[in-house]
């Protein structure tokens, strides 16, 4: 039998809880990283502002 078949019920439950908690932690870290990149004054925001400023400098005034 494999190792999972030899585990007791409480060991399987603990393993399941650890997997779920680990999944939430990974998801939370990923979410904060994504929000940090997409927030106002974040790196993507600055790229948009630089592009807008470049177009404003190149185009003649109306």
C-alpha positions as CSV (number, residue, x, y, z in Angstrom):
1,X,0.0,0.0,0.0
2,X,1.1,3.6,-0.6
3,X,1.8,6.0,2.2
4,X,-1.6,7.7,2.0
5,X,-3.3,4.4,2.6
6,X,-1.4,4.0,5.9
7,X,-2.2,7.4,7.2
8,X,-4.7,7.7,10.0
9,X,-7.8,9.8,9.6
10,X,-6.5,12.7,11.8
11,X,-3.3,12.7,9.8
12,X,-5.2,13.1,6.6
13,X,-7.3,15.8,8.1
14,X,-4.2,17.7,9.2
15,X,-2.7,17.3,5.8
16,X,-5.9,18.7,4.2
17,X,-6.0,21.7,6.6
18,X,-2.3,22.4,5.9
19,X,-2.9,22.3,2.1
20,X,-5.9,24.7,2.4
21,X,-4.1,27.1,4.6
22,X,-1.0,27.1,2.3
23,X,-3.3,27.7,-0.7
24,X,-4.9,30.7,1.0
25,X,-1.4,32.1,1.9
26,X,-0.2,31.7,-1.6
27,X,-3.3,33.3,-3.0
28,X,-3.1,36.2,-0.6
29,X,0.5,36.9,-1.5
30,X,-0.3,36.8,-5.2
31,X,-3.2,39.1,-4.7
32,X,-1.2,41.7,-2.8
33,X,1.5,41.6,-5.4
34,X,-1.0,42.1,-8.2
35,X,-2.7,45.0,-6.3
36,X,0.7,46.6,-5.7
37,X,1.4,46.6,-9.5
38,X,-2.0,47.9,-10.5
39,X,-2.6,50.6,-7.9
40,X,-2.5,54.3,-8.7
41,X,1.2,55.5,-8.6
42,X,2.2,51.9,-9.3
43,X,4.6,50.9,-12.1
44,X,1.9,50.4,-14.7
45,X,0.3,53.7,-13.8
46,X,3.6,55.5,-14.4
47,X,4.0,53.8,-17.8
48,X,0.5,55.1,-18.8
49,X,1.4,58.6,-17.6
50,X,4.7,58.7,-19.4
51,X,3.0,57.6,-22.6
52,X,0.3,60.3,-22.2
53,X,3.0,63.0,-21.5
54,X,4.9,61.9,-24.6
55,X,1.9,62.2,-26.8
56,X,1.1,65.6,-25.3
57,X,4.7,66.8,-26.0
58,X,4.7,65.6,-29.6
59,X,1.3,66.9,-30.7
60,X,1.1,70.5,-31.6
61,X,-1.2,72.7,-29.5
62,X,-4.8,73.0,-30.7
